[in-house]
Structure formats: structure tokens, C-alpha cells
């Protein structure tokens, strides 16, 4: 499992493109039901 610490301006779209995933996968793995609830410094699972 790979985790990514969010920086200012990060988005699920940018992470999906960077790691070859879909936004839906990232949101599901991290239980992000509202894409606007991500915070700077939050750690997200990306693989």
C-alpha cells in the first residue's frame, strides 16, 4: 500500500493521472464521499 500526503492544490484527478488509477478508486479506498473534503496534510492511499 502506498500513501500520499496531500499538498495544496492536490486533487483526486491529478493523483489518478500520476498513478494510473481512476478517481473513483482513490475516493473509494479513502472513503471520500465528497471530493471537496480533502485537506492539506491528509494522507491518502493511492495503491
N, C-alpha and C positions, 0 to 999 in steps of 0.2 A: 504494500500500500504506500502510495506517495502522497504527501500532504504539501500544500502550497499556502504560504502566508500571504494574505491579501495586502496589496499596496493601493494607494489612492488611484482611482480610475480603473481598477480591475473590474472585469465583467465575466459572466459565465461564457459569453460568446468568445472573448479573447482566450480564455483558458481552454475552451473546447477546440479552437483552431490550433493552439500551441501544442496540445497533447493528442490531437487526432480523435477527439471524442465528440459527443453531442452535448448540447446544453442540457437536454433532458437527463442524460446520465449524471452529469455533475449535480444538477438540482436534486435528483433522487437520492444519490449517495450521501448528500449533505443535508437532506430534508429541508431544502429551500423551497418552500411552497409559495413564497413571494420573492421574486428576484430582486426586489428593492430593499430587502432586509440584510444584505451583506454589509459587513463593517470592516474598516481598515484594521489590520492586525488579526482578523479572524483566520483560522486555519481551515482549509477545505481539502477534502480527499479528491484527488484528480486521477488516480489509477488504482 
